[in-house]
Amino acid sequence: MRDFFRFLSRHGLVLAIALVVLVAILVLMGRSPAPEQPQPGAEDRPLVVVGTFSLIGDWLQAVGGEHIDLRVLTPVGAEVHEWELQPRNFIDLESADLVFYNGMMLEQWMRQVAVAVGEDVPLIGLAERSDYPVQHIITGDYSGEPDPHMWMDPRAVVEYVGVIAQTLARHDPANAAGYEARAQAYVDQLETLHREVADKFAAIPESSRVLITSEAAFPYFAEAYGFFHDGIWGNNAEVEGSPRQIMRITGVIEQRRPAAVFWESTISDRYVTSLARDTGVEVAGPLYVDSLGPAGSGAETYLKMMRHNARLIAEALEEVS
């Protein structure tokens, strides 16, 4: 016992300091977590914003500008309907603050995205949140379901841009004025685009406005600009080019006698080429729908893409009108 008290007398100061440090550590461990920091984006770092495919990426960049760190899951030229997430996609989703997608079953892989980001990252469906009137898939396995290609009418993209601007402003209020200003500037360009496309077809008789494509992805475009529209199949998520599909669309072509049949950039032209050979009509393409075009295509942005499509369709129709 004497040895213990001798040790205590010699080392009491050291023990006291150690005791104070231990108590301090225990107090800190028992504290509640620090208050949650403000949403990144304004002063800390840009919002990490993920878009599911190139068109959404284009609109996000137009509205977000330098205030967002943009990631796009589906590369230019890829088929968005049945995209399979890649390792780099999971890396981008791991750091995401917001994820924007089209919806209406365009991205049939969104369940994987939801699992990857968890419950704390908002998923914003642009078509589903817009107030634009819905057109429906006109043929095939998904006939009667909402058609997801709403963006083929620039007036629908006005609604998309409104959703984007409001969402970014809500999550990054310090830059809200910038988001709103860029959104309004882009809306002005969309309204000009719609008038240009309408003017492009003004001289073409209604009877000549027949648009036959591989995927019947143009119901919004057709409604906006007065076209009869049909496709070999209704949606790229279904079987493509089946004998039943070919027989059906051959009958439509023989009845309507379009100036040309069109193929789209994300799928092969073999089916429309075969149809053209069998029915005696011309082949034209590519039209851009589910993806922007690569550098040099003339369809590198949404605005350029729509002008390219309108010019290509008008040139084909003007040859026989």
C-alpha positions as CSV (number, residue, x, y, z in Angstrom):
1,M,0.0,0.0,0.0
2,R,2.9,2.4,0.9
3,D,4.3,1.8,-2.6
4,F,1.0,2.8,-4.1
5,F,0.8,6.1,-2.2
6,R,4.5,6.7,-3.0
7,F,3.7,6.2,-6.8
8,L,0.7,8.5,-6.4
9,S,2.7,11.3,-4.7
10,R,5.4,11.1,-7.4
11,H,3.0,10.9,-10.4
12,G,-0.2,12.7,-9.2
13,L,0.1,15.6,-11.6
14,V,0.4,13.3,-14.6
15,L,-2.6,11.2,-13.5
16,A,-4.6,14.3,-12.9
17,I,-3.9,15.6,-16.4
18,A,-4.7,12.2,-17.9
19,L,-8.0,12.1,-16.0
20,V,-9.0,15.5,-17.3
21,V,-8.2,14.5,-20.9
22,L,-10.2,11.2,-20.5
23,V,-13.2,13.2,-19.2
24,A,-13.0,15.6,-22.0
25,I,-12.9,12.8,-24.6
26,L,-16.0,11.2,-23.0
27,V,-17.9,14.5,-23.0
28,L,-17.1,15.0,-26.7
29,M,-18.2,11.5,-27.6
30,G,-21.5,12.0,-25.8
31,R,-22.3,15.2,-27.6
32,S,-25.0,15.2,-30.3
33,P,-23.8,15.4,-34.0
34,A,-22.8,18.8,-35.3
35,P,-25.6,20.6,-37.2
36,E,-26.0,19.6,-40.9
37,Q,-24.0,21.9,-43.2
38,P,-25.9,23.9,-45.9
39,Q,-26.5,22.2,-49.2
40,P,-23.3,22.4,-51.2
41,G,-23.4,24.5,-54.3
42,A,-23.4,28.1,-53.4
43,E,-20.1,28.7,-51.5
44,D,-18.7,25.3,-50.7
45,R,-18.7,23.5,-54.1
46,P,-20.9,23.3,-57.2
47,L,-23.9,21.0,-57.0
48,V,-23.1,17.6,-58.5
49,V,-26.0,17.1,-60.9
50,V,-26.5,13.9,-62.9
51,G,-28.6,13.6,-66.1
52,T,-29.6,10.3,-67.5
53,F,-28.8,11.0,-71.2
54,S,-27.3,13.6,-73.4
55,L,-30.4,15.8,-74.0
56,I,-31.0,16.2,-70.3
57,G,-27.3,17.0,-69.9
58,D,-27.7,19.8,-72.5
59,W,-30.6,21.4,-70.7
60,L,-29.0,21.1,-67.3
61,Q,-25.9,22.8,-68.6
62,A,-27.9,25.6,-70.3
63,V,-29.6,26.4,-67.0
64,G,-26.9,25.4,-64.4
65,G,-23.9,27.0,-66.1
66,E,-20.8,27.2,-64.0
67,H,-22.8,26.5,-60.8
68,I,-23.2,22.8,-61.4
69,D,-20.8,19.9,-61.8
70,L,-22.6,18.0,-64.6
71,R,-22.4,14.2,-65.1
72,V,-24.3,12.3,-67.8
73,L,-24.9,8.6,-67.5
74,T,-25.6,7.6,-71.1
75,P,-23.0,8.7,-73.7
76,V,-23.8,10.4,-77.0
77,G,-25.0,7.8,-79.5
78,A,-26.0,5.2,-77.0
79,E,-29.5,3.7,-76.8
80,V,-31.1,5.2,-73.7
81,H,-34.1,2.9,-73.4
82,E,-32.1,-0.2,-72.3
83,W,-28.8,1.3,-71.2
84,E,-26.8,-0.9,-68.7
85,L,-25.1,1.1,-66.0
86,Q,-21.3,1.1,-66.2
87,P,-18.8,1.3,-63.3
88,R,-18.2,5.0,-64.1
89,N,-21.9,5.6,-63.8
90,F,-21.9,4.3,-60.2
91,I,-19.0,6.6,-59.4
92,D,-21.0,9.6,-60.6
93,L,-24.1,8.5,-58.8
94,E,-22.1,8.0,-55.6
95,S,-21.3,11.8,-55.5
96,A,-24.7,13.1,-56.9
97,D,-26.7,15.8,-55.1
98,L,-29.5,15.6,-57.7
99,V,-30.5,13.2,-60.5
100,F,-32.6,14.3,-63.4
101,Y,-34.3,11.8,-65.7
102,N,-37.1,11.9,-68.3
103,G,-39.5,9.3,-66.9
104,M,-42.5,7.7,-68.5
105,M,-40.4,4.5,-68.7
106,L,-37.8,5.9,-71.1
107,E,-35.0,4.9,-68.7
108,Q,-36.1,1.4,-67.9
109,W,-33.1,1.1,-65.6
110,M,-34.1,3.9,-63.1
111,R,-34.6,1.3,-60.3
112,Q,-30.9,0.6,-60.4
113,V,-30.2,4.4,-60.2
114,A,-32.5,4.7,-57.2
115,V,-30.8,1.9,-55.4
116,A,-27.3,3.4,-56.2
117,V,-28.1,6.9,-54.8
118,G,-30.2,5.9,-51.8
119,E,-33.1,7.7,-50.3
120,D,-31.4,11.0,-49.6
121,V,-30.7,12.1,-53.2
122,P,-33.7,13.5,-55.1
123,L,-34.7,12.0,-58.4
124,I,-36.5,14.5,-60.6
125,G,-38.6,13.1,-63.5
126,L,-38.9,16.0,-66.0
127,A,-41.7,14.6,-68.2
128,E,-43.6,13.4,-65.2
129,R,-43.4,16.8,-63.5
130,S,-44.2,18.9,-66.5
131,D,-47.7,20.0,-67.2
132,Y,-47.4,19.4,-71.0
133,P,-50.2,17.3,-72.6
134,V,-49.3,13.7,-72.9
135,Q,-49.3,11.8,-76.3
136,H,-49.4,8.0,-76.3
137,I,-47.4,5.3,-78.0
138,I,-49.2,4.6,-81.2
139,T,-48.2,1.0,-82.0
140,G,-46.5,-2.1,-80.7
141,D,-46.2,-3.8,-77.3
142,Y,-46.6,-0.6,-75.4
143,S,-49.4,0.9,-77.5
144,G,-51.6,3.3,-75.4
145,E,-48.9,3.9,-72.8
146,P,-47.6,7.5,-72.4
147,D,-45.0,8.2,-75.0
148,P,-41.8,9.4,-73.3
149,H,-40.4,11.5,-76.2
150,M,-42.1,14.7,-75.1
151,W,-39.0,16.8,-75.8
152,M,-39.6,16.4,-79.6
153,D,-41.9,19.5,-79.2
154,P,-39.8,22.5,-78.0
155,R,-42.8,23.8,-76.1
156,A,-42.6,20.8,-73.9
157,V,-38.9,21.5,-73.2
158,V,-40.0,24.9,-71.9
159,E,-41.8,23.0,-69.2
160,Y,-38.7,20.8,-68.6
161,V,-36.5,23.9,-68.2
162,G,-38.9,25.4,-65.7
163,V,-38.7,22.2,-63.5
164,I,-34.9,22.3,-63.8
165,A,-34.6,26.0,-62.8
166,Q,-36.9,25.6,-59.8
167,T,-35.2,22.5,-58.6
168,L,-31.7,24.0,-58.8
169,A,-32.8,27.2,-57.1
170,R,-34.4,25.3,-54.3
171,H,-31.2,23.3,-53.6
172,D,-28.8,26.2,-54.3
173,P,-30.7,29.4,-53.3
174,A,-27.6,31.6,-53.4
175,N,-27.5,31.1,-57.2
176,A,-31.2,31.1,-57.8
177,A,-31.2,34.4,-59.8
178,G,-28.6,33.0,-62.2
179,Y,-30.6,29.8,-62.7
180,E,-33.7,31.8,-63.4
181,A,-32.0,34.2,-65.8
182,R,-30.4,31.4,-67.8
183,A,-33.6,29.5,-67.9
184,Q,-35.5,32.5,-69.3
185,A,-32.8,33.1,-71.9
186,Y,-33.1,29.4,-73.0
187,V,-36.9,29.6,-73.1
188,D,-36.6,32.5,-75.5
189,Q,-34.4,30.3,-77.8
190,L,-36.9,27.5,-77.5
191,E,-39.8,29.7,-78.6
192,T,-37.7,30.9,-81.6
193,L,-36.9,27.3,-82.4
194,H,-40.6,26.3,-82.4
195,R,-41.4,29.2,-84.8
196,E,-38.5,28.3,-87.1
197,V,-39.5,24.6,-87.3
198,A,-43.1,25.5,-88.0
199,D,-42.0,27.9,-90.8
200,K,-39.8,25.2,-92.3
201,F,-42.9,23.1,-93.0
202,A,-45.3,25.9,-93.9
203,A,-45.1,25.4,-97.7
204,I,-45.5,21.7,-97.5
205,P,-49.1,20.5,-98.1
206,E,-50.7,18.6,-95.3
207,S,-51.2,15.6,-97.5
208,S,-47.4,15.4,-97.9
209,R,-46.7,15.6,-94.2
210,V,-46.1,11.9,-93.7
211,L,-43.4,10.8,-91.3
212,I,-42.5,7.1,-91.1
213,T,-39.6,6.2,-88.9
214,S,-38.0,3.1,-87.3
215,E,-39.2,3.9,-83.8
216,A,-42.5,5.7,-83.6
217,A,-40.9,8.4,-81.4
218,F,-42.5,11.5,-83.0
219,P,-46.1,11.8,-81.8
220,Y,-45.3,15.1,-80.0
221,F,-43.5,16.4,-83.1
222,A,-46.3,15.3,-85.3
223,E,-48.9,16.9,-83.1
224,A,-46.9,20.2,-83.0
225,Y,-46.3,20.4,-86.8
226,G,-49.3,18.7,-88.4
227,F,-47.8,15.3,-89.5
228,F,-49.3,11.9,-89.9
229,H,-46.8,9.7,-88.0
230,D,-46.1,6.0,-87.7
231,G,-43.1,3.7,-87.1
232,I,-42.0,0.1,-87.7
233,W,-42.2,-0.4,-83.9
234,G,-43.6,1.8,-81.1
235,N,-40.8,1.9,-78.6
236,N,-37.1,0.9,-78.7
237,A,-37.7,-1.2,-75.6
238,E,-39.6,-3.8,-77.5
239,V,-38.6,-6.3,-80.2
240,E,-37.5,-4.5,-83.3
241,G,-38.2,-5.5,-86.9
242,S,-40.4,-8.5,-86.4
243,P,-42.3,-9.9,-89.4
244,R,-45.6,-8.7,-88.0
245,Q,-44.2,-5.2,-87.6
246,I,-42.8,-5.2,-91.1
247,M,-46.0,-6.4,-92.7
248,R,-48.1,-3.8,-90.8
249,I,-45.9,-0.8,-91.7
250,T,-45.6,-2.0,-95.3
251,G,-49.3,-1.6,-95.6
252,V,-49.2,1.9,-94.1
253,I,-46.4,2.9,-96.6
254,E,-48.4,1.5,-99.6
255,Q,-51.4,3.5,-98.5
256,R,-49.8,6.8,-97.5
257,R,-46.9,6.8,-100.1
258,P,-44.5,8.9,-98.1
259,A,-41.6,10.7,-99.7
260,A,-39.1,8.8,-97.6
261,V,-38.8,6.5,-94.6
262,F,-36.4,7.7,-91.9
263,W,-34.0,6.0,-89.5
264,E,-32.7,7.3,-86.2
265,S,-29.1,7.7,-85.0
266,T,-29.1,5.2,-82.1
267,I,-30.4,2.2,-84.2
268,S,-29.5,0.5,-87.4
269,D,-30.9,1.7,-90.7
270,R,-31.3,-1.9,-92.0
271,Y,-35.0,-2.1,-91.4
272,V,-35.9,1.1,-93.2
273,T,-33.5,0.3,-96.0
274,S,-35.3,-3.1,-96.5
275,L,-38.7,-1.3,-96.4
276,A,-37.6,1.3,-98.9
277,R,-36.3,-1.4,-101.3
278,D,-39.6,-3.4,-101.1
279,T,-41.9,-0.4,-101.4
280,G,-40.0,1.9,-103.7
281,V,-39.6,4.9,-101.4
282,E,-36.4,6.7,-100.5
283,V,-34.4,6.4,-97.3
284,A,-33.4,9.4,-95.3
285,G,-31.5,9.9,-92.0
286,P,-30.3,10.0,-89.5
287,L,-32.9,11.8,-87.4
288,Y,-31.8,12.4,-83.8
289,V,-34.3,11.6,-81.0
290,D,-32.8,9.7,-78.0
291,S,-29.4,11.2,-78.2
292,L,-27.5,14.3,-79.4
293,G,-25.1,13.8,-82.2
294,P,-21.3,13.6,-82.1
295,A,-19.0,16.5,-83.0
296,G,-19.5,17.4,-86.7
297,S,-23.0,15.9,-86.9
298,G,-24.8,19.3,-86.8
299,A,-26.9,17.9,-83.9
300,E,-24.5,18.5,-81.0
301,T,-27.1,20.4,-78.9
302,Y,-30.8,20.2,-78.6
303,L,-31.4,23.4,-80.6
304,K,-29.1,22.1,-83.4
305,M,-30.6,18.7,-83.3
306,M,-34.1,20.0,-83.8
307,R,-33.0,22.2,-86.7
308,H,-31.2,19.3,-88.3
309,N,-34.3,17.1,-88.0
310,A,-36.6,19.8,-89.5
311,R,-34.2,20.5,-92.3
312,L,-33.8,16.8,-93.2
313,I,-37.5,16.1,-93.1
314,A,-38.4,19.2,-95.1
315,E,-35.8,18.4,-97.8
316,A,-37.2,14.9,-98.2
317,L,-40.8,16.1,-98.4
318,E,-40.2,19.0,-100.7
319,E,-38.9,16.7,-103.4
320,V,-42.4,15.3,-104.0
321,S,-44.7,18.1,-102.7
